[in-house]
């Protein structure tokens, strides 16, 4: 993660920036969501994961992978490109 991304992430976590988050992927489980998150963060994007569904399912629950609205188009392009490589 580069310095700019790290600074923005800390500001968002402290509530210093109002960010509209956009879902770019819904993973079937936590491990897949973490893989997608790591890929997008490796490209310099901010990423947040949010479990959906029943809480007692733990790592087996679906997880939304979200990025700031301003980075959604780039995130989708990265995910589309990675799908073509698999």
C-alpha positions as CSV (number, residue, x, y, z in Angstrom):
1,X,0.0,0.0,0.0
2,X,1.4,3.4,-0.9
3,X,1.7,6.3,1.4
4,X,-1.3,8.2,0.0
5,X,-3.6,5.1,0.4
6,X,-2.4,4.6,3.9
7,X,-3.1,8.2,4.9
8,X,-6.6,8.1,3.3
9,X,-7.4,4.8,5.0
10,X,-6.5,6.1,8.5
11,X,-8.6,9.3,7.9
12,X,-11.6,7.2,6.9
13,X,-11.2,4.9,9.9
14,X,-11.2,7.9,12.2
15,X,-14.3,9.3,10.5
16,X,-12.4,12.2,9.0
17,X,-13.7,11.7,5.5
18,X,-17.2,11.0,4.3
19,X,-16.9,8.2,1.8
20,X,-19.6,6.6,-0.2
21,X,-18.8,2.9,-0.6
22,X,-19.8,0.8,-3.6
23,X,-20.0,-3.0,-3.7
24,X,-17.8,-4.3,-6.5
25,X,-17.9,-8.1,-5.6
26,X,-19.9,-10.4,-3.4
27,X,-17.7,-13.3,-2.3
28,X,-19.3,-16.6,-1.2
29,X,-17.0,-16.7,1.9
30,X,-14.5,-14.8,4.0
31,X,-11.3,-16.4,2.5
32,X,-12.3,-15.4,-1.1
33,X,-13.2,-11.9,0.1
34,X,-9.7,-11.6,1.6
35,X,-8.1,-12.7,-1.7
36,X,-10.1,-10.1,-3.6
37,X,-9.3,-7.4,-1.0
38,X,-5.6,-8.2,-1.2
39,X,-5.6,-8.0,-5.0
40,X,-7.4,-4.6,-5.0
41,X,-5.2,-3.2,-2.2
42,X,-2.2,-4.4,-4.1
43,X,-3.3,-2.1,-6.9
44,X,-3.5,0.8,-4.5
45,X,-7.3,0.9,-3.9
46,X,-9.0,1.3,-0.5
47,X,-11.1,-1.8,0.3
48,X,-13.6,-2.6,3.0
49,X,-15.3,-6.0,3.7
50,X,-18.8,-6.3,5.1
51,X,-20.3,-9.7,6.0
52,X,-23.9,-10.2,4.8
53,X,-26.4,-12.8,5.8
54,X,-26.7,-14.7,9.1
55,X,-24.0,-13.8,11.6
56,X,-23.6,-17.3,13.0
57,X,-22.2,-18.6,9.7
58,X,-18.8,-17.0,10.4
59,X,-16.3,-17.4,7.6
60,X,-18.9,-19.3,5.5
61,X,-21.2,-16.2,5.1
62,X,-21.2,-14.1,2.0
63,X,-19.0,-11.0,2.2
64,X,-19.4,-7.7,0.2
65,X,-16.2,-6.3,-1.1
66,X,-16.5,-2.5,-1.2
67,X,-14.4,0.4,-2.5
68,X,-15.0,4.1,-2.4
69,X,-17.4,5.2,-5.1
70,X,-14.7,7.1,-6.9
71,X,-12.6,3.9,-7.3
72,X,-15.4,1.5,-8.3
73,X,-14.8,1.7,-12.0
74,X,-11.1,0.9,-11.6
75,X,-11.9,-1.9,-9.2
76,X,-14.3,-3.5,-11.6
77,X,-11.8,-3.3,-14.4
78,X,-9.2,-5.0,-12.2
79,X,-11.6,-7.7,-11.2
80,X,-12.7,-8.2,-14.9
81,X,-9.1,-8.6,-15.9
82,X,-8.3,-11.1,-13.2
83,X,-11.3,-13.2,-14.2
84,X,-10.0,-13.4,-17.8
85,X,-6.6,-14.6,-16.4
86,X,-8.2,-17.5,-14.4
